[in-house]
Amino acid sequence: MARRNSTKSKPSSVDPETQKLVRPDGLSVRRRRHDHGWSPRDLVTAIEMASFDASGLRRTLTPNLLKAIEEQSEAIPYDQLLLLADGLGCDPVDLIAEGEFSTRRAARSIN
Protein backbone atom coordinates (compact mmCIF):
# COMPACT_ATOMS: atom_id res chain seq x y z
CA MET A 1 0.00 0.00 0.00
CA ALA A 2 1.46 3.39 -0.98
CA ARG A 3 1.95 6.04 1.67
CA ARG A 4 0.46 9.43 1.12
CA ASN A 5 2.68 12.44 1.31
CA SER A 6 1.63 14.32 4.43
CA THR A 7 3.91 17.31 3.85
CA LYS A 8 1.45 19.26 1.77
CA SER A 9 2.01 22.96 2.07
CA LYS A 10 -0.92 24.85 3.46
CA PRO A 11 -1.80 28.19 1.96
CA SER A 12 -0.70 30.95 4.27
CA SER A 13 -3.36 33.36 5.47
CA VAL A 14 -0.71 35.98 6.29
CA ASP A 15 -0.24 38.60 3.60
CA PRO A 16 3.53 39.03 3.08
CA GLU A 17 3.00 42.74 2.38
CA THR A 18 1.71 43.30 5.92
CA GLN A 19 4.85 41.69 7.36
CA LYS A 20 7.26 44.13 5.73
CA LEU A 21 9.00 46.30 8.29
CA VAL A 22 8.39 50.04 8.37
CA ARG A 23 9.93 52.66 10.62
CA PRO A 24 7.34 54.82 12.36
CA ASP A 25 8.13 58.38 13.44
CA GLY A 26 8.34 57.91 17.19
CA LEU A 27 7.88 61.60 17.97
CA SER A 28 4.73 61.73 15.87
CA VAL A 29 3.33 58.70 17.68
CA ARG A 30 4.13 60.25 21.08
CA ARG A 31 2.68 63.64 20.07
CA ARG A 32 -0.58 62.06 18.92
CA ARG A 33 -0.80 60.00 22.11
CA HIS A 34 -0.25 63.12 24.21
CA ASP A 35 -2.85 65.02 22.13
CA HIS A 36 -5.39 62.41 23.28
CA GLY A 37 -4.16 62.78 26.88
CA TRP A 38 -3.32 59.07 27.02
CA SER A 39 -0.69 57.12 28.89
CA PRO A 40 1.01 54.29 26.98
CA ARG A 41 -1.40 51.83 28.65
CA ASP A 42 -4.36 53.97 27.54
CA LEU A 43 -3.07 53.71 23.96
CA VAL A 44 -2.74 49.92 24.32
CA THR A 45 -6.40 49.83 25.35
CA ALA A 46 -7.45 52.16 22.50
CA ILE A 47 -5.63 49.95 19.97
CA GLU A 48 -7.35 46.85 21.34
CA MET A 49 -10.78 48.52 21.21
CA ALA A 50 -10.23 49.78 17.65
CA SER A 51 -9.10 46.31 16.56
CA PHE A 52 -12.12 44.68 18.18
CA ASP A 53 -14.51 47.20 16.58
CA ALA A 54 -12.95 46.68 13.14
CA SER A 55 -12.44 42.92 13.11
CA GLY A 56 -13.88 41.32 16.21
CA LEU A 57 -10.33 40.37 17.27
CA ARG A 58 -8.62 41.75 20.35
CA ARG A 59 -5.19 42.61 18.96
CA THR A 60 -2.92 45.25 20.43
CA LEU A 61 0.72 46.24 20.93
CA THR A 62 2.66 45.86 24.17
CA PRO A 63 3.64 48.88 26.27
CA ASN A 64 7.31 47.89 25.77
CA LEU A 65 6.90 47.97 21.98
CA LEU A 66 5.17 51.36 22.17
CA LYS A 67 8.08 52.67 24.24
CA ALA A 68 10.58 51.36 21.65
CA ILE A 69 8.56 52.97 18.84
CA GLU A 70 8.34 56.34 20.60
CA GLU A 71 11.92 56.47 21.89
CA GLN A 72 13.89 54.65 19.18
CA SER A 73 11.57 54.65 16.15
CA GLU A 74 11.65 50.85 16.28
CA ALA A 75 10.84 49.20 12.93
CA ILE A 76 7.60 47.20 13.07
CA PRO A 77 5.59 45.10 10.60
CA TYR A 78 3.13 47.13 8.54
CA ASP A 79 0.15 45.31 10.08
CA GLN A 80 1.24 46.58 13.51
CA LEU A 81 1.49 50.10 12.09
CA LEU A 82 -2.13 49.70 10.95
CA LEU A 83 -3.13 48.71 14.49
CA LEU A 84 -1.29 51.72 15.91
CA ALA A 85 -2.92 54.11 13.44
CA ASP A 86 -6.39 52.71 14.19
CA GLY A 87 -5.80 53.19 17.91
CA LEU A 88 -4.67 56.77 17.38
CA GLY A 89 -7.47 57.44 14.89
CA CYS A 90 -5.19 58.59 12.08
CA ASP A 91 -3.94 57.54 8.65
CA PRO A 92 -1.01 55.08 8.86
CA VAL A 93 0.97 57.23 6.43
CA ASP A 94 0.96 60.03 9.03
CA LEU A 95 2.99 57.79 11.35
CA ILE A 96 5.73 56.71 8.93
CA ALA A 97 9.13 58.33 9.41
CA GLU A 98 10.16 60.82 6.76
CA GLY A 99 12.17 59.20 3.98
CA GLU A 100 11.02 55.67 4.86
CA PHE A 101 9.33 55.21 1.48
CA SER A 102 11.22 57.82 -0.49
CA THR A 103 11.34 57.29 -4.23
CA ARG A 104 14.43 59.46 -4.55
CA ARG A 105 17.77 57.76 -4.88
CA ALA A 106 20.17 58.13 -2.00
CA ALA A 107 22.88 60.71 -2.56
CA ARG A 108 26.25 59.22 -3.35
CA SER A 109 29.15 60.41 -1.27
CA ILE A 110 32.39 61.35 -2.98
CA ASN A 111 35.45 60.31 -1.04
C-alpha positions as CSV (number, residue, x, y, z in Angstrom):
1,M,0.0,0.0,0.0
2,A,1.5,3.4,-1.0
3,R,1.9,6.0,1.7
4,R,0.5,9.4,1.1
5,N,2.7,12.4,1.3
6,S,1.6,14.3,4.4
7,T,3.9,17.3,3.9
8,K,1.4,19.3,1.8
9,S,2.0,23.0,2.1
10,K,-0.9,24.8,3.5
11,P,-1.8,28.2,2.0
12,S,-0.7,30.9,4.3
13,S,-3.4,33.4,5.5
14,V,-0.7,36.0,6.3
15,D,-0.2,38.6,3.6
16,P,3.5,39.0,3.1
17,E,3.0,42.7,2.4
18,T,1.7,43.3,5.9
19,Q,4.8,41.7,7.4
20,K,7.3,44.1,5.7
21,L,9.0,46.3,8.3
22,V,8.4,50.0,8.4
23,R,9.9,52.7,10.6
24,P,7.3,54.8,12.4
25,D,8.1,58.4,13.4
26,G,8.3,57.9,17.2
27,L,7.9,61.6,18.0
28,S,4.7,61.7,15.9
29,V,3.3,58.7,17.7
30,R,4.1,60.2,21.1
31,R,2.7,63.6,20.1
32,R,-0.6,62.1,18.9
33,R,-0.8,60.0,22.1
34,H,-0.2,63.1,24.2
35,D,-2.9,65.0,22.1
36,H,-5.4,62.4,23.3
37,G,-4.2,62.8,26.9
38,W,-3.3,59.1,27.0
39,S,-0.7,57.1,28.9
40,P,1.0,54.3,27.0
41,R,-1.4,51.8,28.6
42,D,-4.4,54.0,27.5
43,L,-3.1,53.7,24.0
44,V,-2.7,49.9,24.3
45,T,-6.4,49.8,25.3
46,A,-7.4,52.2,22.5
47,I,-5.6,49.9,20.0
48,E,-7.4,46.8,21.3
49,M,-10.8,48.5,21.2
50,A,-10.2,49.8,17.7
51,S,-9.1,46.3,16.6
52,F,-12.1,44.7,18.2
53,D,-14.5,47.2,16.6
54,A,-13.0,46.7,13.1
55,S,-12.4,42.9,13.1
56,G,-13.9,41.3,16.2
57,L,-10.3,40.4,17.3
58,R,-8.6,41.7,20.4
59,R,-5.2,42.6,19.0
60,T,-2.9,45.2,20.4
61,L,0.7,46.2,20.9
62,T,2.7,45.9,24.2
63,P,3.6,48.9,26.3
64,N,7.3,47.9,25.8
65,L,6.9,48.0,22.0
66,L,5.2,51.4,22.2
67,K,8.1,52.7,24.2
68,A,10.6,51.4,21.7
69,I,8.6,53.0,18.8
70,E,8.3,56.3,20.6
71,E,11.9,56.5,21.9
72,Q,13.9,54.7,19.2
73,S,11.6,54.7,16.1
74,E,11.7,50.8,16.3
75,A,10.8,49.2,12.9
76,I,7.6,47.2,13.1
77,P,5.6,45.1,10.6
78,Y,3.1,47.1,8.5
79,D,0.2,45.3,10.1
80,Q,1.2,46.6,13.5
81,L,1.5,50.1,12.1
82,L,-2.1,49.7,10.9
83,L,-3.1,48.7,14.5
84,L,-1.3,51.7,15.9
85,A,-2.9,54.1,13.4
86,D,-6.4,52.7,14.2
87,G,-5.8,53.2,17.9
88,L,-4.7,56.8,17.4
89,G,-7.5,57.4,14.9
90,C,-5.2,58.6,12.1
91,D,-3.9,57.5,8.7
92,P,-1.0,55.1,8.9
93,V,1.0,57.2,6.4
94,D,1.0,60.0,9.0
95,L,3.0,57.8,11.3
96,I,5.7,56.7,8.9
97,A,9.1,58.3,9.4
98,E,10.2,60.8,6.8
99,G,12.2,59.2,4.0
100,E,11.0,55.7,4.9
101,F,9.3,55.2,1.5
102,S,11.2,57.8,-0.5
103,T,11.3,57.3,-4.2
104,R,14.4,59.5,-4.6
105,R,17.8,57.8,-4.9
106,A,20.2,58.1,-2.0
107,A,22.9,60.7,-2.6
108,R,26.3,59.2,-3.3
109,S,29.2,60.4,-1.3
110,I,32.4,61.4,-3.0
111,N,35.4,60.3,-1.0
